[in-house]
Amino acid sequence: MTSRPAVWGRGIGLVLLLSAALGAAYLGGRVTAQRPLVTSDEINTVEVTRVALPATVRVDVRIRDDALQQGEDPNDTGSGFFYKKNLIVTNYHVVQNQESLSVTLSDGKTVPAKVVGIDPGIDIAVLRVTGVSAPKVLGFGDSSRLIPGQKTIAIGAPLKYQNFISTGIYSAATLDLQRPDNLGGEVGEYMLTTSMIQGGNSGGPILDSRGAVVGVADANASPSQLVPGIIGVFIPANIVKQSLSDLETVGVSQRGTLGVTFQDLANLDPALLRLSGLSSSNGALVSDVPAGSAGARSGLRGSLKNNEGQLVTLGDVIVAIDGARVTSSYDVIRRVATKRPGQAINLTVWRNKKEVPVKVTLLKRTLAN
């Protein structure tokens, strides 16, 4: 218990010493800057955030009792931003277990909010506020044009500190990001940034140097739960724009889905795989095929289970989509989600110890499914 005060003590001492040294340098004439904004990058950051801050909100959530673990705080926060005069984008995981909601504007005013649209597949939710019109709205940019090394600006309420600004760069896109909460499984590619994204940033805007929203802050990547995440993860703006359009016009996202459930081969008994002639755990086992689904209409076969829920016979195993091999059910879901209703995809499935082609025409999603 003595190490934390000692570290903080040394940190404050260092800051004070540096401040004194810089002050002496300025008074002594060794620092020539005569105004607070010196570089073009500083000027850009200030200009972008000055415009964006009024559009950014803190989302204040009261969590339902049945969603809490013993001793957990029922109050949580996230971030969001106005994209229309009374509509706010945030993450679905921020409001998933809410009992009540409000948003706090950048000037400190708090107003009630209501969830009016959800898209768990990409972890997005839409809130409507009453009693206020957006002080500012943010527009979306084209996330497909992001270049590694390009500047990013994150605004949100990490650790409940509202109007917190962090700059960094866009680093890369990644396919290899599976989440423990089973949300966001239809994000084709997540994007990574060095801009800081911590608890409370979720749902806030990721901006480029033009002030356009190129993504929605979602999480941070860490090697384990014991190590703080230092890599920011955001949802690309292009799929968010598509989702918002679908939610407003149809009420549900219109990304592709087979409508079936899966199991990963890696979780099955190796002996069962060998009996089915499978030599690899790559692929996705079709578990259940609901009637009327795109999978059912194309003739996909589900697995058979006994009364105790144990697998007796394996159904089709999807091993490739449009000729590209797949590794897991997550891989299948995200690849299919890049398509739209009416489009056809060509599956390769393992059936009766051989590969069989299956063509699937994707169906329009409805609120019922």
Disulfide bonds with the S-S distance in Angstrom:
none
